[in-house]
Amino acid sequence: MALTTGQRALLESLLLQRLHELQRQIALHHGDSRVTHAQELLEARDAGRDVDMALSNLDLRELGDVSLALRRVRGDDYGLCADCGGDIAFDRLRLEPWALRCIACESAIETRQRRQALRVSL
């Protein structure tokens, strides 16, 4: 089932809102540059800095995902699973408007990743 114009508008609004939130978070975490942040990390390694850098990396990755979704939201392939081509449920997109896969395909990927992680740890 294709997304309606209203659904697309709502999802685009959610994406823009998340984009601005992430930009604010990233600016707060390190208003200076990531290079300065990395240098500080090398000079004073502590658990707080490691956690801060990991969170910052997650924010940057999500920012990239949100930016890509904003480009796709007006296109024909937005809301279609990148793996199976089926529809991504609107409820899923409302929660994660940058989602690339339907729940079934995303679950399959996560299951494979868990299995690989188990093999590596053994």
N, C-alpha and C positions, 0 to 999 in steps of 0.2 A: 504494500500500500504506500503510495507516494506521499510525501509530506505536503501538507497544505501550505499556502502562502502565509497564513497566520502562524503555523507551527515553525516555519522557517524564520519568520521575523522574531518569534520568541527565542529560538535557539541562537540566532545571531546576537540578540540582546544579551543573552546569558554568556555567550562567548566574549563579547566586548567587556562585560562586567568582570569576568574572570581575568581577561587580559590586563585590565587596569589594576586589579587586586595584585596580580603577580608582579607587575611593574613596580608597584609601591613596595611590596615585600622585598624585592630584589634591591631596590634603592635603599631601604632601611637596613638590610643585612650588610651591604657594603656600598655606601654612597660613593666611595672611591672606586678604584678599579679592581677587577678580579686578580690582577697581577699583584697589587698591593696586599690584597687579602691573602693570597697564596704566600707571599713573603712573610707576612705576620705569622702565618701558620707554621712556616719553617723555623722561625725564630723562637716561637713559644708554643710548642706542641702540647696541647692539653685536650682532654676529652670534649670540652665545650667547643673548642675550635673545630675539631673533627666533625662533630655533629652539625655545627653551623655550616661548614663547607658542604657536607652531604645534603643538607636541606637546601642550600643554595643551588646545588647541582640539580636537585629534583625540581626546584622552581624553574630553572632555566630550561630543563627538558619539557616541562609542562607548558611553559611559555611558547616554545617552538611548536608543540602540538596544537595549542590554541590558535596560534597565528596561521598554521596550515589549515585548520578547520574554518577559520574566517574566510580564507580564500576559496574553500570548497563549498561553503554554505549556499552560494548562489548558483552552483553548478548542478548538472544533472546527476552526478554520482554521489552527492552528499546524502547520507542516510542509507547508503548501500554498503554492505559488508565488503571489505577489500579482499576477503578470501573466497567466500561462496557466492557473492553477488546478490544475496537476499537482503531484504529490508532489515535495518536496525530498528528495533522497537522505539517508538517515540519516547516512552518512559525511560528507556536507557539513555537516549540522547538528552533528555531533560536533566538527568543526573550527571552525565558526562558528555557534553555536546561535541567534544573532540574525538569521541570513540570512532575507531576505524572498523570495528568488527561487531558482528552480532554476538549475543551471549554464548551461543553454542561454539562458535569459532574461537572466541576469546578464552572460553573455558578449556578448549582443546589445547590451545597454546600454553596456558598456565599449567595444565597437567603435564605436558611435555617438559616444560621448564623445571617443574618439581622433580620429575624423574631424572632429568639430567643432573640436577643439583645433588640428588641422592647418590647417583653413580660417582660423581666427582668426590663426594665426601667419604665414600667407601674405600 
